[in-house]
Amino acid sequence: MNHREIVLYLVNIPFELVLCGLVYGRGLHRRLPFFAAYSTVFLTCTLCFGLIYQRFGYQSFTTYYAGWIISGVNLLGRCLALAEFCRYSLQAYKGIWAISWRILGFLAVLFLANSAVDSWGQPNWIATYVLTIERDVGISSAVLLLVILLISIYYGVQLEPVQKGIAFGLFVLCVVDAVNDTVLRALFTQWILSWSHMRLRAEEVNDWWNTIRTSAFVFSMSIWCFALRKPLPALNQQPELLPANIYAEVSPAVNMRLRAINDRLLELLKP
């Protein structure tokens, strides 16, 4: 870990503390508990890695394996936070969410299987496995967030400022990780295995990408903190209702349309 990474590490901790304080202070943990857990786990992992680095040094095997395990834990937390964000954004549209969670479940199994196949027989199998699954998750998550944004625009779904901030911050992390993991995976599976003299070059590139990745985390946390700068709007606000006679006139047509849409979704979900 060079001086640049140490500085970014020390800058990262205050942002994580502020983010956790805002998440729990604004009551976001009651709406998005997995996102709150992700921010807490990220802070915990950062502090734990600092202690491990101080105790064992940056070049030790303990630090090496601990770093990849922490990356895996952070990836799991982000996946849960992303799935929760999708559910929270689409929970009012049960048909769309019913299809979405099945697609997410299928993708999760596909990523795990693809990563296991790619890392099979590799000397650095832990690094290869984590990098492969991070790359796949990063690409698919970025596409998924764009799809949710397009759905919200097309169907007029109003996203709260906090939802938009969380989505944009996650999008930045996913894009940076996808590029980062593609480059690092090539280093671990090609250069290091083929030419031992390329190891120093690979470590230099790895240091730069760690710097870029940490900077992306700081940038994303800045977006989340900015989105949480104001109290969250109250839930279950009572809407302004129309006169009863208008509901009596339009409700039969609305109910018929809703039943038609519901029957169509049920047909699509049949095995």
N, C-alpha and C positions, 0 to 999 in steps of 0.2 A: 504494500500500500504506500503510494508516494504522497508527497506533501499536498498535491492537488486533491487527491481522494480524501485525505485526512480533513482538509478544510471543508469539503462538501459534506463529509460525515458529521462534522461538528455543526454545520449549518442545518443539516437535515433534522437533527434532534429537536431544536426549538419549534420547527414547523410541525413536527409530529405531535409535540405536546400541545401546541395551540389547536391543532385539528381535533385531537381527542377532547380537549376542553370544550370546544364549540359543539362537537357532536353530542356530548352528554349534556352540556349546558343548554342547548337549544331543544333537547328532547328528541333528537333525530333517532336515537337508539330505540325509541318506542315505535317508530315507523319503519325504520330500516335496521333491524338488529344485526344482520350479517355485515352490513357496511360498517356499523359501529364496531363490531368484533374485528373486522379487517383492519381498521385504523388502530385498534388496540394491539392486535397481534403484530402489526408492522412496527409499532413503537417498541414492543417487547423484543422482537427479533433483532432490531437495530441495537438495542442496549446489550442483548446477549452476545451478539457478534463482536461488539466492542470489548466486552469482558474476555471473550475467548481469544481475540487478537492480542490483547494485553498480556494474557496468561501464557499463550502458546506461541505467539508470533505469527506473522502472515504466511510464512512458507511451510508451516508444519502440516502434517496430514490431518490432524484434528481440526485445524482451521479450514482446510480444504473441504473436508466432508461436511463440517458444520455449515459452511457457506452454501453448499448445494442443498443440504436439508432445509436450511432457512429459506432458500429460494423456492423450494417445493411447497413449504408451508404458506409462504406469501402468495404463491400461485393458486393454491387451494382456496385461500381466503378471498382472493380477487374473483375467482370463478363463482363462489357462493354469493358474493356481493353483486356480481353482474346478473346472476339468475334472479336474485331478489329484486334488483332494479327493474328487470323485465316484468316480473310479477306485479310489482307495485305500479308500474306504468300502465299495464294492460289488465289490471284486476277488474276494472269495470266492464271489460269485454271478454266474457267467459269463453266464448267460442274461439276467439283469436288466441287467448292464453292456453286453452286446451290443446290447440295444435302446437303452439310455441314450446310448451314444456316437453312435449314428446320429441320435438326436433332437438331441443337442448340435451335431453337424455341420450338420444342416439349419437349426437356429436361427442358427448363425454366418453361413451364407450368406444367410439371410433378413434378418438385421440389417444386414449390409453393403449389400445391395441396397436395403433400405428407407431407410437413411441416405443413400445416393447419390441416390436419387430426391428425398428431402426437401430436400437441400442443393443440388440442381441449380438454377442460376440465381440463387442467393442471393448478395448482395454479401459477406456474412460467411460464405462457404461452409465454411471450415475450422472455425470455431466451431460452425456449424449441424450439420456432419457429426459432430463429436466429441460434441456435446450430444445429438444424436438417438440415436447408437449407445450412448452411456452410459446414456441413459434406458431404451432397450429392454433392454439387457443388465442394468441394475439391477433392472427389474421381473421379468424372467424368472429371474434368478439368485436373487432372494428367494423366488420360487415354488419353484424347484428345491431350494433348501435346506430349505424346509418339507416338500417331498415326501420328501426323503431322511430327514428326521426322522420323518415319519409311517411310512415303510417300516421304519425301525429299530424303531419302537414296535410296529407291527403284526406284523412277523416276528421280533421279539425279537433284532434285530441289536445287539450290544453295541458302542457307540462309546466310544473311549478319551476321557479328559478333554481331551486335546489336540485331538482331532477335534471335540469339542463346542465348545471354545473358539474354534477356527478358524472353525467354522461360524457361531457367534454373531457373531464379529467381522466376518466377511464379510457376514452378513445386515444388520448395522447400516450398513455402508458402502453396500450396495446400495439399501437403503430411502432413506437420506439422499440418495444420488446421483440416484435416480429422481425424487424431489421437487425437488431442486436443479436438475436439468437440464430438467425440465418448465417451471419458472419462467424460467430463463435463456434457454431456447430461444424462449419467447414474447417476451422482451425483444429478442433479436437479430433475430427475423423480423418483428416487428410494430412495437413502439414506436420502435426506432431507425430503422427504414425510413420510418415515417410522420411522426413529429414530431421534429425536431431538438432542440427544447427539452426533450424527455424524456430526452436522453442523460445529463444529470447525475443524474436520478432512477434511471435504469437502472444507472449506475455505483454509486450508493449501495446499491441492492438487491444488486448483484453483490458489493460489499464484505461485506455482511452474510452472504450465502450462502457466500462464501469462508470467513468466520469459522466458520459452522456446519459446513461440510465439513471444515475443519482440525480442529475440535473432535471431529468424528466419527472422524477418523483417530486422534487421540490416545486417544479412548475405546476404539476397536478394538484399538489396539496395547497398551493396558493389559490388555485381556482376554487377548490372545495371550501377553503377558509373564507374566500370572498363571497361565495354563495351562501354561507352560513353567518354572514355578518349581521343579518337582521333576524328577528324572531320568525319562526315558521308560522305560516297561516294556520288558523284553527281548522280542524277537521270537522266534517259533518255539519257544515254551515247550512242553515235553513234557507232554501232558495225562495225566491219570490214566486208564489203560485198564481196561476191564472184562475179566473172565475170557474165555478163548478160546471156551468152549462157548456163552456168550451171543451172541458175534459169529456163531458158526456157525448159531445158530437164527434170528437176525433179519436177517442180511445178505442172504439171497435176497429177502425182502420189500422191504428198503430199496433194493436194486439195481433191482428191478422198478419201484418207484416213481420212482427217479431216471431210469430210461430213459424212462418215460412222460412225465415233465416235460421231459426233453431233447428228445424227439420233438415235443412240443407247441411248444416254443420254436423248433425248426428249421422247423416248418410256418409259424409266424408270421413268420419272417425270410425265407421264400422270396419272390422277386419276383412 
